[in-house]
Each structure stands twice: as C-alpha cells, then as structure tokens.
Amino acid sequence: MFIAGAVATLATMAPLFLDMDPFPSYAWAVCMLMGVGFAISAAGVLRSAAAQRKAARASQAA
C-alpha cells in the first residue's frame, strides 16, 4: 500500500514539474495511501514488539 501511494505521489506531482495540466482531486486522494501504508506497517511493528515482549516475560517466569 505504501508503494502504491508513493507511485501515485510521484505520478501526481509530475505534471506540476512538467508544465502539464494537474490531475483531478481524486488522484491526490490516492496519494494518501502512502500514509495509510506507513501506519499499517508501524502498527505491525508495534504489535510484533509487544508479542516478543510478552513471550520474553513468559519465558522468564517459567
């Protein structure tokens, strides 16, 4: 999802630098996928860290 948003951001910004007509507003909304993908990956990292911490505590208690 992050990669799709990054590609959309590059494609949406290109007309601004190439002196073309800008894309419609829904194309800018697709750029938000980059932030959503980053949030999903950050949530996965935090969830994994919490699971590892829980497993470490369980092994110390046993």
C-alpha positions as a LaTeX table, in Angstrom:
\begin{tabular}{lrrr}
\hline
Residue & $x$ (\AA) & $y$ (\AA) & $z$ (\AA) \\
\hline
Met1 & 0.00 & 0.00 & 0.00 \\
Phe2 & 2.89 & 2.34 & 0.77 \\
Ile3 & 4.45 & 1.67 & $-2.62$ \\
Ala4 & 1.14 & 2.34 & $-4.40$ \\
Gly5 & 0.86 & 5.64 & $-2.57$ \\
Ala6 & 4.45 & 6.57 & $-3.33$ \\
Val7 & 3.96 & 5.84 & $-7.04$ \\
Ala8 & 0.72 & 7.83 & $-7.02$ \\
Thr9 & 2.51 & 10.73 & $-5.35$ \\
Leu10 & 5.22 & 10.72 & $-8.00$ \\
Ala11 & 2.66 & 10.49 & $-10.80$ \\
Thr12 & 0.55 & 13.27 & $-9.31$ \\
Met13 & 3.48 & 15.60 & $-8.76$ \\
Ala14 & 4.99 & 15.04 & $-12.22$ \\
Pro15 & 2.56 & 17.31 & $-14.11$ \\
Leu16 & 3.43 & 20.19 & $-11.79$ \\
Phe17 & 7.08 & 19.99 & $-12.84$ \\
Leu18 & 6.46 & 19.07 & $-16.49$ \\
Asp19 & 4.18 & 22.06 & $-17.14$ \\
Met20 & 1.09 & 19.91 & $-17.82$ \\
Asp21 & $-2.47$ & 20.13 & $-16.55$ \\
Pro22 & $-2.70$ & 18.85 & $-12.95$ \\
Phe23 & $-4.61$ & 15.69 & $-12.15$ \\
Pro24 & $-8.09$ & 15.89 & $-10.62$ \\
Ser25 & $-8.56$ & 15.89 & $-6.85$ \\
Tyr26 & $-9.32$ & 12.15 & $-6.58$ \\
Ala27 & $-5.78$ & 11.45 & $-7.79$ \\
Trp28 & $-4.46$ & 13.43 & $-4.83$ \\
Ala29 & $-6.63$ & 11.27 & $-2.54$ \\
Val30 & $-4.83$ & 8.16 & $-3.83$ \\
Cys31 & $-1.59$ & 9.71 & $-2.56$ \\
Met32 & $-2.94$ & 9.25 & 0.97 \\
Leu33 & $-2.31$ & 5.52 & 0.57 \\
Met34 & 1.34 & 6.20 & 1.33 \\
Gly35 & 0.45 & 7.43 & 4.81 \\
Val36 & $-2.03$ & 4.61 & 5.35 \\
Gly37 & 0.58 & 2.04 & 4.33 \\
Phe38 & 3.09 & 3.57 & 6.71 \\
Ala39 & 0.55 & 3.49 & 9.55 \\
Ile40 & $-0.27$ & $-0.16$ & 8.87 \\
Ser41 & 3.40 & $-1.14$ & 8.86 \\
Ala42 & 4.06 & 0.85 & 12.05 \\
Ala43 & 1.13 & $-0.88$ & 13.75 \\
Gly44 & 2.56 & $-4.25$ & 12.69 \\
Val45 & 5.97 & $-3.40$ & 14.13 \\
Leu46 & 4.43 & $-2.31$ & 17.44 \\
Arg47 & 2.26 & $-5.43$ & 17.57 \\
Ser48 & 5.26 & $-7.67$ & 16.87 \\
Ala49 & 7.32 & $-5.94$ & 19.54 \\
Ala50 & 4.54 & $-6.39$ & 22.08 \\
Ala51 & 4.26 & $-10.10$ & 21.22 \\
Gln52 & 8.02 & $-10.58$ & 21.59 \\
Arg53 & 7.99 & $-8.74$ & 24.91 \\
Lys54 & 5.13 & $-10.95$ & 26.12 \\
Ala55 & 6.96 & $-14.10$ & 25.04 \\
Ala56 & 10.15 & $-12.97$ & 26.79 \\
Arg57 & 8.28 & $-12.32$ & 30.02 \\
Ala58 & 6.58 & $-15.71$ & 29.80 \\
Ser59 & 9.90 & $-17.50$ & 29.32 \\
Gln60 & 11.44 & $-15.68$ & 32.30 \\
Ala61 & 8.51 & $-16.60$ & 34.53 \\
Ala62 & 8.74 & $-20.29$ & 33.63 \\
\hline
\end{tabular}
